[in-house]
Amino acid sequence: MNGPTILTLMRIVLVAPVMICIFMDSLPARIITIVCFVLASLTDFIDGRWARHDKIVTDLGAFLDPLADKMLVNLTFLALVVLNIVPVWMFGVILIRDFAVDGLRMMAARKRITLSASKFGKLKTMTQMITITLILINMIFGNEIFATINTILLYIVIILTIFSGLNYLYKGRKLVL
């Protein structure tokens, strides 16, 4: 157990208040949702850099980090689908990509090959987190211009999701074939 792994575990713990408060229709709950989501997103940015910088990358951390990201992002997207803010098909694309990449990673792991996160995958995750944050903020203000920007960002998320998924499949094509 090291500092970066503790940050990753904090991200997992912060998913609970996000999931509880996102469905409450009050200003304090919306603010708690945003604060917890942003804090959790920041731990993703910090923990990986910290682990690589101090050379304390562990198998536990390598396992928990993508799991924590998927819990935070996918559960929040699911909540936004339930709230009719994000179209279900967009969530479906994100989920299919994640299942495909995870399956590929499991196939690689069986052959003792590590498929590490690509720059495209990291960019996708960062864009997802920024987009979700802006959507959560707009849940407070309800601004039409902001809603349009969020829709554009969602399409960018989908493009990055598909592109990063195809990139992983290309990198792991020999495992599949």
C-alpha positions in Angstrom: 0.0 0.0 0.0 1.5 3.3 -1.1 0.4 6.9 -1.7 -0.7 6.5 -5.3 -2.7 3.4 -4.4 -4.4 5.2 -1.5 -5.4 8.0 -3.9 -6.8 5.4 -6.3 -8.8 3.9 -3.4 -10.0 7.4 -2.5 -11.3 7.7 -6.1 -13.3 4.5 -5.6 -14.7 5.7 -2.3 -15.7 9.1 -3.9 -17.9 7.2 -6.4 -20.5 6.6 -3.6 -21.3 10.3 -2.8 -21.3 11.1 -6.5 -23.9 8.3 -7.2 -26.0 9.3 -4.2 -26.0 13.0 -4.7 -26.4 13.1 -8.5 -30.0 12.0 -8.1 -30.9 14.6 -5.5 -32.5 17.7 -6.8 -31.0 20.3 -4.5 -28.2 22.8 -4.9 -26.1 21.4 -2.0 -26.4 17.8 -3.4 -25.4 19.1 -6.9 -22.4 20.9 -5.4 -21.3 17.8 -3.5 -21.6 15.8 -6.7 -19.4 18.2 -8.6 -16.8 18.5 -5.8 -16.6 14.7 -5.3 -16.4 14.1 -9.0 -13.7 16.7 -9.5 -11.7 15.4 -6.5 -11.9 11.9 -7.8 -10.8 13.0 -11.3 -7.8 14.8 -9.8 -6.7 11.7 -8.0 -6.6 10.0 -11.4 -4.3 12.7 -12.7 -2.1 12.7 -9.6 -1.7 9.0 -8.7 -0.3 7.8 -12.0 2.3 10.6 -12.2 3.2 10.0 -8.6 3.7 6.3 -9.0 5.8 6.7 -12.1 7.9 9.6 -10.7 8.7 7.8 -7.5 9.0 4.4 -9.3 6.4 2.8 -7.0 4.2 1.2 -9.7 2.6 -1.9 -8.2 0.4 -4.7 -9.6 -2.4 -3.7 -7.2 -2.2 -0.1 -8.4 -2.1 -1.1 -12.1 -5.2 -3.2 -11.5 -7.1 -0.7 -9.3 -6.4 2.5 -11.4 -8.4 1.5 -14.5 -11.1 -0.1 -12.4 -11.5 3.1 -10.4 -11.6 5.2 -13.6 -14.3 2.9 -15.1 -16.3 3.0 -11.9 -16.2 6.8 -11.7 -16.8 7.6 -15.3 -19.1 4.8 -16.4 -21.4 4.9 -13.3 -21.6 8.7 -13.6 -22.4 8.4 -17.3 -25.1 5.7 -16.4 -26.6 8.2 -13.9 -26.6 10.9 -16.6 -28.4 8.4 -18.9 -31.0 7.7 -16.2 -31.5 11.4 -15.8 -32.0 11.8 -19.6 -29.0 14.0 -20.0 -26.8 11.6 -22.0 -28.2 9.5 -24.8 -28.2 5.8 -24.0 -26.5 5.0 -27.3 -23.5 7.1 -26.3 -23.2 5.2 -23.1 -23.4 2.0 -25.0 -20.5 3.0 -27.3 -18.4 3.8 -24.2 -19.3 0.5 -22.5 -18.7 -1.6 -25.6 -15.2 0.0 -26.0 -14.4 -0.6 -22.4 -15.5 -4.3 -22.5 -13.5 -4.8 -25.7 -10.3 -3.3 -24.3 -10.7 -5.1 -21.0 -11.2 -8.4 -22.8 -8.1 -7.7 -24.9 -6.1 -6.9 -21.8 -7.2 -10.1 -20.2 -6.1 -12.1 -23.3 -2.8 -10.3 -23.2 -2.4 -11.0 -19.4 -2.9 -14.7 -20.0 0.2 -14.5 -22.3 2.0 -12.4 -19.7 1.8 -9.4 -21.9 0.9 -6.0 -20.5 -1.2 -3.7 -22.7 -0.6 -0.4 -20.9 -2.8 2.7 -21.3 -2.2 4.5 -24.5 -2.0 8.3 -24.9 -5.4 8.1 -26.7 -6.9 6.2 -23.9 -5.7 8.7 -21.4 -6.9 11.6 -23.6 -10.3 9.8 -23.8 -10.5 9.5 -20.0 -9.5 13.1 -19.4 -12.0 14.3 -22.0 -14.7 12.2 -20.4 -14.0 13.6 -17.0 -14.0 17.2 -18.2 -17.2 16.7 -20.1 -18.9 15.1 -17.1 -17.8 17.9 -14.9 -19.2 20.5 -17.3 -22.5 18.6 -17.5 -22.7 18.4 -13.7 -22.1 22.2 -13.6 -24.8 22.8 -16.1 -27.2 20.7 -14.0 -27.1 23.7 -11.6 -27.2 26.5 -14.2 -29.3 25.0 -17.0 -27.7 27.2 -19.6 -28.7 26.4 -23.3 -25.3 27.5 -24.7 -23.5 25.4 -22.1 -25.8 22.5 -23.0 -24.8 22.8 -26.7 -21.1 22.9 -25.7 -21.7 19.7 -23.6 -23.3 18.0 -26.6 -20.3 18.9 -28.8 -18.0 17.6 -26.1 -20.0 14.3 -25.8 -19.5 13.7 -29.6 -15.8 14.4 -29.1 -15.8 11.8 -26.3 -17.5 9.3 -28.6 -14.9 9.9 -31.4 -12.0 9.5 -28.9 -13.7 6.4 -27.4 -14.0 4.8 -30.8 -10.5 5.9 -31.9 -8.8 4.7 -28.7 -10.7 1.4 -28.8 -9.5 0.8 -32.4 -6.0 1.8 -31.4 -6.0 -0.9 -28.6 -7.4 -3.4 -31.0 -4.7 -2.6 -33.5 -2.0 -2.9 -30.9 -3.4 -6.2 -29.7 -4.3 -7.6 -33.1 -1.8 -10.5 -32.9 -3.4 -11.6 -29.6 -6.8 -11.7 -31.3 -5.7 -13.4 -34.4 
